[in-house]
């Protein structure tokens, strides 16, 4: 797998979430993603950026344009040093929420991408990596 381009962005405010959405869309366009796949990865990025801000107290996202043979992909890694997730399996269930939402965030995000990995430690933070392949 070859890294074509990467960018790291801070997540400290709602304005940053908007900037991340725009950057993810630009990466997806450069990778020639279809409009549907652009929408999926931007939606996933928006959800995870918002979670990083709201539940993790802010953090960073690393955007990486990848090439693996004939495949091109976009990998996003969200990291925070917030309270962490005590029960990852529960957090990934449809309908689970610690906020006022519908509880479709993490489980819905997982369905929008090809690869989804989450590592979280209570009191240390959370790292979520997603990849969408073209």
TORKOL-4160 file (C-alpha; in steps of 0.2 Angstrom, whole numbers, padded with zeros to 4 digits, m for minus):
134
<pt num="1" X="0000" Y="0000" Z="0000"/>
<pt num="2" X="0007" Y="0017" Z="m0005"/>
<pt num="3" X="0002" Y="0033" Z="0004"/>
<pt num="4" X="m0001" Y="0046" Z="m0010"/>
<pt num="5" X="m0005" Y="0061" Z="0001"/>
<pt num="6" X="m0009" Y="0065" Z="0019"/>
<pt num="7" X="m0015" Y="0079" Z="0030"/>
<pt num="8" X="m0019" Y="0081" Z="0048"/>
<pt num="9" X="m0032" Y="0093" Z="0055"/>
<pt num="10" X="m0037" Y="0099" Z="0072"/>
<pt num="11" X="m0055" Y="0096" Z="0079"/>
<pt num="12" X="m0058" Y="0109" Z="0092"/>
<pt num="13" X="m0074" Y="0118" Z="0086"/>
<pt num="14" X="m0090" Y="0116" Z="0076"/>
<pt num="15" X="m0081" Y="0126" Z="0062"/>
<pt num="16" X="m0067" Y="0113" Z="0062"/>
<pt num="17" X="m0080" Y="0099" Z="0058"/>
<pt num="18" X="m0086" Y="0109" Z="0043"/>
<pt num="19" X="m0068" Y="0111" Z="0037"/>
<pt num="20" X="m0065" Y="0092" Z="0039"/>
<pt num="21" X="m0081" Y="0089" Z="0029"/>
<pt num="22" X="m0074" Y="0100" Z="0015"/>
<pt num="23" X="m0056" Y="0092" Z="0015"/>
<pt num="24" X="m0063" Y="0074" Z="0015"/>
<pt num="25" X="m0074" Y="0079" Z="0000"/>
<pt num="26" X="m0059" Y="0086" Z="m0009"/>
<pt num="27" X="m0049" Y="0071" Z="m0006"/>
<pt num="28" X="m0063" Y="0060" Z="m0012"/>
<pt num="29" X="m0065" Y="0070" Z="m0028"/>
<pt num="30" X="m0046" Y="0069" Z="m0031"/>
<pt num="31" X="m0047" Y="0050" Z="m0029"/>
<pt num="32" X="m0062" Y="0050" Z="m0042"/>
<pt num="33" X="m0074" Y="0043" Z="m0030"/>
<pt num="34" X="m0092" Y="0042" Z="m0036"/>
<pt num="35" X="m0104" Y="0055" Z="m0029"/>
<pt num="36" X="m0112" Y="0041" Z="m0018"/>
<pt num="37" X="m0096" Y="0036" Z="m0011"/>
<pt num="38" X="m0091" Y="0054" Z="m0008"/>
<pt num="39" X="m0107" Y="0057" Z="0001"/>
<pt num="40" X="m0104" Y="0041" Z="0012"/>
<pt num="41" X="m0086" Y="0045" Z="0017"/>
<pt num="42" X="m0091" Y="0064" Z="0020"/>
<pt num="43" X="m0106" Y="0058" Z="0031"/>
<pt num="44" X="m0094" Y="0046" Z="0041"/>
<pt num="45" X="m0081" Y="0059" Z="0043"/>
<pt num="46" X="m0094" Y="0072" Z="0049"/>
<pt num="47" X="m0101" Y="0060" Z="0062"/>
<pt num="48" X="m0084" Y="0055" Z="0069"/>
<pt num="49" X="m0077" Y="0073" Z="0069"/>
<pt num="50" X="m0093" Y="0078" Z="0079"/>
<pt num="51" X="m0091" Y="0063" Z="0091"/>
<pt num="52" X="m0072" Y="0068" Z="0093"/>
<pt num="53" X="m0078" Y="0085" Z="0098"/>
<pt num="54" X="m0093" Y="0082" Z="0108"/>
<pt num="55" X="m0087" Y="0066" Z="0117"/>
<pt num="56" X="m0069" Y="0066" Z="0116"/>
<pt num="57" X="m0066" Y="0085" Z="0120"/>
<pt num="58" X="m0058" Y="0088" Z="0103"/>
<pt num="59" X="m0043" Y="0080" Z="0095"/>
<pt num="60" X="m0036" Y="0077" Z="0077"/>
<pt num="61" X="m0040" Y="0068" Z="0061"/>
<pt num="62" X="m0027" Y="0062" Z="0049"/>
<pt num="63" X="m0033" Y="0060" Z="0031"/>
<pt num="64" X="m0023" Y="0048" Z="0020"/>
<pt num="65" X="m0025" Y="0045" Z="0001"/>
<pt num="66" X="m0020" Y="0027" Z="m0002"/>
<pt num="67" X="m0016" Y="0017" Z="m0017"/>
<pt num="68" X="m0015" Y="m0002" Z="m0017"/>
<pt num="69" X="m0012" Y="m0010" Z="m0034"/>
<pt num="70" X="m0027" Y="m0004" Z="m0044"/>
<pt num="71" X="m0037" Y="0001" Z="m0029"/>
<pt num="72" X="m0038" Y="0019" Z="m0022"/>
<pt num="73" X="m0044" Y="0023" Z="m0005"/>
<pt num="74" X="m0046" Y="0036" Z="0008"/>
<pt num="75" X="m0041" Y="0032" Z="0026"/>
<pt num="76" X="m0047" Y="0043" Z="0040"/>
<pt num="77" X="m0040" Y="0042" Z="0058"/>
<pt num="78" X="m0049" Y="0051" Z="0072"/>
<pt num="79" X="m0040" Y="0052" Z="0089"/>
<pt num="80" X="m0044" Y="0060" Z="0105"/>
<pt num="81" X="m0038" Y="0060" Z="0123"/>
<pt num="82" X="m0056" Y="0060" Z="0131"/>
<pt num="83" X="m0064" Y="0049" Z="0143"/>
<pt num="84" X="m0064" Y="0034" Z="0131"/>
<pt num="85" X="m0078" Y="0021" Z="0128"/>
<pt num="86" X="m0081" Y="0009" Z="0142"/>
<pt num="87" X="m0091" Y="m0004" Z="0131"/>
<pt num="88" X="m0086" Y="m0003" Z="0113"/>
<pt num="89" X="m0098" Y="m0018" Z="0108"/>
<pt num="90" X="m0113" Y="m0008" Z="0116"/>
<pt num="91" X="m0108" Y="0008" Z="0108"/>
<pt num="92" X="m0108" Y="0000" Z="0091"/>
<pt num="93" X="m0126" Y="m0006" Z="0093"/>
<pt num="94" X="m0140" Y="0002" Z="0084"/>
<pt num="95" X="m0150" Y="0013" Z="0095"/>
<pt num="96" X="m0136" Y="0015" Z="0109"/>
<pt num="97" X="m0133" Y="0034" Z="0113"/>
<pt num="98" X="m0125" Y="0043" Z="0127"/>
<pt num="99" X="m0132" Y="0059" Z="0120"/>
<pt num="100" X="m0149" Y="0065" Z="0113"/>
<pt num="101" X="m0147" Y="0057" Z="0096"/>
<pt num="102" X="m0154" Y="0042" Z="0087"/>
<pt num="103" X="m0140" Y="0031" Z="0092"/>
<pt num="104" X="m0135" Y="0027" Z="0074"/>
<pt num="105" X="m0118" Y="0036" Z="0074"/>
<pt num="106" X="m0105" Y="0023" Z="0076"/>
<pt num="107" X="m0115" Y="0009" Z="0069"/>
<pt num="108" X="m0121" Y="0019" Z="0055"/>
<pt num="109" X="m0103" Y="0025" Z="0051"/>
<pt num="110" X="m0097" Y="0007" Z="0051"/>
<pt num="111" X="m0110" Y="0003" Z="0037"/>
<pt num="112" X="m0104" Y="0018" Z="0026"/>
<pt num="113" X="m0086" Y="0012" Z="0025"/>
<pt num="114" X="m0076" Y="m0004" Z="0019"/>
<pt num="115" X="m0065" Y="m0004" Z="0035"/>
<pt num="116" X="m0068" Y="0001" Z="0052"/>
<pt num="117" X="m0057" Y="m0001" Z="0068"/>
<pt num="118" X="m0060" Y="0007" Z="0085"/>
<pt num="119" X="m0048" Y="0006" Z="0100"/>
<pt num="120" X="m0053" Y="0015" Z="0116"/>
<pt num="121" X="m0047" Y="0015" Z="0134"/>
<pt num="122" X="m0057" Y="0023" Z="0148"/>
<pt num="123" X="m0048" Y="0038" Z="0154"/>
<pt num="124" X="m0036" Y="0038" Z="0139"/>
<pt num="125" X="m0046" Y="0042" Z="0124"/>
<pt num="126" X="m0052" Y="0034" Z="0108"/>
<pt num="127" X="m0044" Y="0031" Z="0090"/>
<pt num="128" X="m0056" Y="0026" Z="0076"/>
<pt num="129" X="m0049" Y="0022" Z="0059"/>
<pt num="130" X="m0060" Y="0021" Z="0044"/>
<pt num="131" X="m0056" Y="0017" Z="0025"/>
<pt num="132" X="m0067" Y="0019" Z="0010"/>
<pt num="133" X="m0060" Y="0010" Z="m0006"/>
<pt num="134" X="m0065" Y="0016" Z="m0023"/>
